[in-house]
Amino acid sequence: MMDLQDKSALVAGGGGGIGRAVALALARAGAKIAVADIAKENAEKVKFEVQSLGMRAMACPVDLTKKAEVDRMVGEIIERFGQIDILVNCQGWDRLEPFVESSEETWEKLLAINFKSVLYTAHAVLPNMISHSFGKIVNISSDAGRVGSSWEAVYAGAKGAVIAFSKTIAREVARYKINVNVVCPGLTETPLLQAVRSQSEQTAKIIDAVTKATPFRRPAQPEEIAEAVLFLTSPQANFITGQTLSVSGGLTMV
Ligand SMILES: NC(=O)c1ccc[n+]([C@@H]2O[C@H](COP(=O)([O-])OP(=O)(O)OC[C@H]3O[C@@H](n4cnc5c(N)ncnc54)[C@H](O)[C@@H]3O)[C@@H](O)[C@H]2O)c1
């Protein structure tokens, strides 16, 4: 049984499909949860869901692509919960298009949400984890970041960067008993997947093709991603760091 009693967790992107499932899974294991999301109403909704499980929760409306906002938010969480033991980065955004047709504006947005926000949260939270010699960080990347994915060049680049960054941080902070790992979903039934699917006829076809290329022949449910995250935040994973775990129904096996 995974026990997160007395731990406090920051779930960034906690108002989204995977983030919500992660927040609820960690809360069921006994953690206090800070739900951080730019979608204020969704963050509030998940906060109430966590509270209805009998756990402490706070909602943090924040633009995670703004370093100053992230720093301020982390300060507020530490004031409320005393410390931060767990950080899960679940924020993300994607838009499918051929690289040659994409604009610099889109690249900036993809890099800011999918990569730079991960730097900001880690940079804000790590000093607190180091000061109490404990921490579990799980970053949600994507199988696109491991093997590439058509029409997702910059998204895949950002997700690959999350993996390389996580491995390096894992080496740097192991001496403080801090674990840093990555979970790579494949297709997962969330609002993000819905948005990509309904972008155009071609994107719907791509999603269909990826579903067919998945040995289990279906997208994951967000709860299936959350189970892997829960494991990596638990004492059962104390000796696992710098690892990348695909939870993608076998889509990638390398
Ligand atoms: N759904 C999939 O098929 C899939 C596949 C592989 C990887 N992923 C990754 O999983 C993670 C979770 O995605 P999801 O499918 O739950 O998507 P989602 O859209 O349901 O959730 C993402 C959340 O991030 C929040 N967010 C976006 N920009 C933000 C910002 N600037 N500041 C604060 N919050 C912001 C959104 O409001 C949303 O609540 C993402 O990193 C995504 O790239 C998803």
The ligand as a Gaussian input file, in Angstrom:
#p B3LYP/6-31G(d) Opt

LIG

0 1
 N       -3.445000      13.287000     -23.317000
 C       -2.475000      12.706000     -24.005000
 O       -2.750000      11.946000     -24.950000
 C       -1.039000      12.930000     -23.630000
 C       -0.065000      12.136000     -24.236000
 C        1.275000      12.300000     -23.884000
 C        1.618000      13.260000     -22.958000
 N        0.650000      14.045000     -22.390000
 C        1.106000      15.047000     -21.411000
 O        0.429000      14.831000     -20.199000
 C        0.334000      16.071000     -19.473000
 C       -1.099000      16.299000     -19.061000
 O       -1.888000      16.492000     -20.229000
 P       -3.463000      16.230000     -20.286000
 O       -3.682000      15.284000     -21.379000
 O       -3.976000      15.946000     -18.917000
 O       -3.934000      17.659000     -20.815000
 P       -5.013000      18.672000     -20.229000
 O       -5.156000      19.730000     -21.265000
 O       -6.223000      17.949000     -19.787000
 O       -4.262000      19.257000     -18.946000
 C       -3.205000      20.152000     -19.044000
 C       -3.401000      21.222000     -17.986000
 O       -2.323000      22.156000     -18.064000
 C       -2.856000      23.427000     -17.810000
 N       -2.005000      24.474000     -18.353000
 C       -1.701000      24.720000     -19.648000
 N       -0.933000      25.799000     -19.742000
 C       -0.748000      26.276000     -18.487000
 C       -0.051000      27.378000     -17.934000
 N        0.619000      28.251000     -18.726000
 N       -0.059000      27.562000     -16.608000
 C       -0.745000      26.697000     -15.815000
 N       -1.416000      25.634000     -16.267000
 C       -1.420000      25.428000     -17.598000
 C       -4.211000      23.408000     -18.512000
 O       -5.071000      24.437000     -18.039000
 C       -4.701000      22.021000     -18.196000
 O       -5.494000      21.994000     -17.033000
 C        0.893000      17.134000     -20.409000
 O        2.237000      17.378000     -20.087000
 C        0.779000      16.480000     -21.774000
 O        1.700000      17.034000     -22.686000
 C       -0.656000      13.898000     -22.697000

